[in-house]
Amino acid sequence: MKPFVVNRHGRLVFPANFLGDLDFSVLDTLEQFNAVIGRDFEAKAPTGTDILARVEAGNYPGRFELLRDLGQNLFWVNRYAITMFDKRPTRWRDLPKHRDDVFLPVLTPWEDSERKVAAVQSAFRAMPATWDDDTENRVFDLLFGVFSTKLHHATELPAIKPTVEEFLSRPDALTFVMPDHDPDYPVFSFEEIIDAHEEVPELEALMRWAMVLHNQYPWDRSRTELRGPGQIGDDDFVVAFYPRGRDVLAFVDRVRHSSADDRKPATLASPEAPPEAVEPVTPYPPVLVREAFRVQPKLEALAIVRGEHVCTNDDVIRNASFSWSPMSAAEISAKTGIDQRRYTSREPEQLALPAVRAALAKAGRSPAEIGAVLVSTCTSNRLIPSIGCWLSGELGLQQTHASADLIAACAGLPYGMAEAIRQLQEVGRPVLLVCVEKFSDKIGSVRTSRMIFGDGAAAMVIGPAPAGDPGDVEVVQTYASGPHTEVNSIIWPNADFDNDITVYGPEVKSLVQRYLVQMLGELRQLPDPDDAGRTLLEGIELIVPHQANKTMILNLAGKAGLSADQLYFNVDRMGNVSAASIPIALYDAVRDGAITRPTRVFAPGFGAGAVGGYAVLRFDPAIVADEVTLGALPETATPPPAAGGTSDDMRAAFGG
């Protein structure tokens, strides 16, 4: 499934947020699956009894809140069907009776249903519209059409359904039965769901929920009953459940055929408690570049490429997942300082290449002059060749001293710059430092990640300074590790979240605060080489931090004694682009007039893996290249061919 699509109205849509798909290839046990279901479907969803109690107590402030509760309740009711099975109304005489891949739901009649249905209908009709009467009525009609005809209790639904043969062996079992079925019963196509278009973002999200939930019952629900095996005629229809794919069927087989011992967590060795983090025997001092290195680094060019699609906070809200707590676009902005982020349909290396070419052109360098290509990224979709090697090949480089990727997440710029300076000592010729990230396909339906991350690339040419020139980088420093909670504060891939990226906010805040205090302490201990009467921190003219979360960083910076006017942010329009965030922010600082002359900049980065680092550098706005703007890729573009594995592929690869 594509991480996002652009619908016919030009809006971004995230299918994973409303389709309820799970990756069963990463689930081994029923306990794991139930934990995911509890988190994604159950934690936020009210039961029918909860909704009734809220209605009778007058606790719904408006229609929107009631519609949300109805939608979340119905996704919870369908928590196993929507994630695991396709529903197919089938004539009883035609239903396979002995296959192990055809199942029937066993259902318990819904208690007090008439009272709950009547209360919800009465409450909705009595409330004024929250935003738009017509849209809210259309959403309600779809949701209520499902809610009011729901026959079964949902609390004790089993994840693993009985086969038809098992159902027949249980005389007291009840399942869906209908006298006939219209195979043309109207449902919404995928395109219709994607193209849902409402002016109010919250209502557009609810409309998609309602359309998906309507599709979960593609039959005449008003004529459906619950009956047992002995009450089904040959010409009656039942609703057969078929696994949605091989991964689901394999999971069902694992669960059905596992013993009680198999279902227990492995206990071959007792899990060891993580060791307590200890300080190094001596601190790691910052690297004073002018003293430590013979060849001084000169920043020759900076070019950037942003993701071609703008994803606003309204776009995030109009794609709200049923697993989210309610939040408005304004609340996202207040919580993160982000109003929009950029996404790309391209691969990370396809963002990086035009940035590299623009940087080389700005520096007046040919590819043949480049001694090394270093790429800082934590979101590459390729391992072999690395992006660094791939870029070298695309530039036509016969050979470099080194072409490699560095995984340092949000500290990618200081890590990459430190390594580029070391490469300069060996090759004495320009080094390409590329910082590129693509998060939009690694977010899934997790709200914290969707709010924060974006896509973009930056390329810098770092050359050897002429003799006698002090160069542009004064200090570099890198760190890593810390308490295990901070090291694991951001995880990707994470099997517990469909292998999507996961952010644990309090731990991130903890590591940022720890590193920021350490960085500022080091700069307070260093003298300003241009003025012996002040510290290097006092000589800093502008702070361009990693653009993680403006609200968080400003709060932590304030505690560290920094004022807001000392810091530059572009996170409001770029989001968090991890390794690429600092160089893109430097670029925008020039475009916004925050840097108008050679300026001493402190650029700290910190993030996943409890990595951190900074650079103190002289940044000349003259090195900034014209921005490269990419157009949107056509949605019908042919995907690149898959990696070959045929004999013809082998012969071609080896020149046969």
HELIX and SHEET records of a PDB file:
HELIX    1   1 ALA A   16  LEU A   19  1                                   4    
HELIX    2   2 PHE A   24  VAL A   26  5                                   3    
HELIX    3   3 LEU A   30  ILE A   37  1                                   8    
HELIX    4   4 GLY A   38  GLU A   42  3                                   5    
HELIX    5   5 GLY A   48  GLU A   56  1                                   9    
HELIX    6   6 ARG A   63  VAL A   77  1                                  15    
HELIX    7   7 ALA A   81  MET A   84  1                                   4    
HELIX    8   8 TRP A   92  ASP A   94  5                                   3    
HELIX    9   9 SER A  113  ALA A  126  1                                  14    
HELIX   10  10 ASP A  133  PHE A  147  1                                  15    
HELIX   11  11 VAL A  164  LEU A  168  1                                   5    
HELIX   12  12 PHE A  190  ILE A  194  1                                   5    
HELIX   13  13 PRO A  201  ASN A  215  1                                  15    
HELIX   14  14 ARG A  221  ARG A  223  5                                   3    
HELIX   15  15 PRO A  229  GLN A  231  5                                   3    
HELIX   16  16 ARG A  246  HIS A  257  1                                  12    
HELIX   17  17 ALA A  260  ARG A  263  1                                   4    
HELIX   18  18 VAL A  289  ALA A  292  1                                   4    
HELIX   19  19 ASN A  313  ARG A  318  1                                   6    
HELIX   20  20 ALA A  329  THR A  336  1                                   8    
HELIX   21  21 PRO A  348  ALA A  363  1                                  16    
HELIX   22  22 PRO A  367  GLU A  369  5                                   3    
HELIX   23  23 ILE A  387  GLU A  394  1                                   8    
HELIX   24  24 ALA A  409  ALA A  411  5                                   3    
HELIX   25  25 GLY A  412  VAL A  427  1                                  16    
HELIX   26  26 ARG A  447  ILE A  452  1                                   6    
HELIX   27  27 HIS A  484  VAL A  487  1                                   4    
HELIX   28  28 ALA A  495  PHE A  497  5                                   3    
HELIX   29  29 GLY A  505  GLN A  525  1                                  21    
HELIX   30  30 LYS A  550  LYS A  559  1                                  10    
HELIX   31  31 ALA A  564  GLN A  566  5                                   3    
HELIX   32  32 VAL A  571  MET A  574  1                                   4    
HELIX   33  33 SER A  578  ALA A  580  5                                   3    
HELIX   34  34 SER A  581  ARG A  591  1                                  11    
HELIX   35  35 PRO A  621  ILE A  623  5                                   3    
HELIX   36  36 SER A  647  ALA A  653  1                                   7    
SHEET    1   A 2 VAL A   5  VAL A   6  0                                        
SHEET    2   A 2 LEU A  12  VAL A  13 -1                                        
SHEET    1   B 4 PHE A  85  ARG A  91  0                                        
SHEET    2   B 4 PHE A 237  PRO A 243 -1                                        
SHEET    3   B 4 THR A 175  MET A 178 -1                                        
SHEET    4   B 4 GLU A 225  ARG A 227 -1                                        
SHEET    1   C 2 THR A 108  PRO A 109  0                                        
SHEET    2   C 2 HIS A 152  HIS A 153 -1                                        
SHEET    1   D 5 VAL A 287  LEU A 288  0                                        
SHEET    2   D 5 VAL A 473  TYR A 479 -1                                        
SHEET    3   D 5 VAL A 611  PHE A 619 -1                                        
SHEET    4   D 5 THR A 599  GLY A 607 -1                                        
SHEET    5   D 5 LEU A 542  ILE A 543  1                                        
SHEET    1   E 5 PRO A 297  ARG A 306  0                                        
SHEET    2   E 5 ASP A 455  PRO A 464 -1                                        
SHEET    3   E 5 VAL A 431  LYS A 438 -1                                        
SHEET    4   E 5 ALA A 372  SER A 376  1                                        
SHEET    5   E 5 ALA A 402  LEU A 406  1                                        
SHEET    1   F 2 HIS A 309  THR A 312  0                                        
SHEET    2   F 2 GLN A 340  TYR A 343 -1                                        
SHEET    1   G 2 ILE A 490  ASN A 494  0                                        
SHEET    2   G 2 ASP A 500  VAL A 503 -1                                        
SHEET    1   H 2 PRO A 527  ASP A 528  0                                        
SHEET    2   H 2 ASP A 531  THR A 535 -1                                        
END                                                                             
